[in-house]
Amino acid sequence: MPQTQGRREHTGLTAVANLLWVVLSLAVVVSGALSPTGVGAVWIVLQSLTVGGFAALQYVGLQRM
């Protein structure tokens, strides 16, 4: 089914993009590249954990397709 394959590829690309977001977000906090405030650093970490959760759910969904 070509339609299912397209959805699978799109979901895979989205999951990879989300993982990239997580890695880069944590790199910003660790390196201090953007000099976030304490609250900003916490926000970035919490946001990256949330996006990482989405990536994990997308991976699980891919396994079930």
Secondary structure by P-SEA (a helix, b strand, c coil): caaaaaaaaaaaaaaaaaaaaaaaaaaaaaaccccccaaaaaaaaaaaaaaaaaaaaaaaaaaac
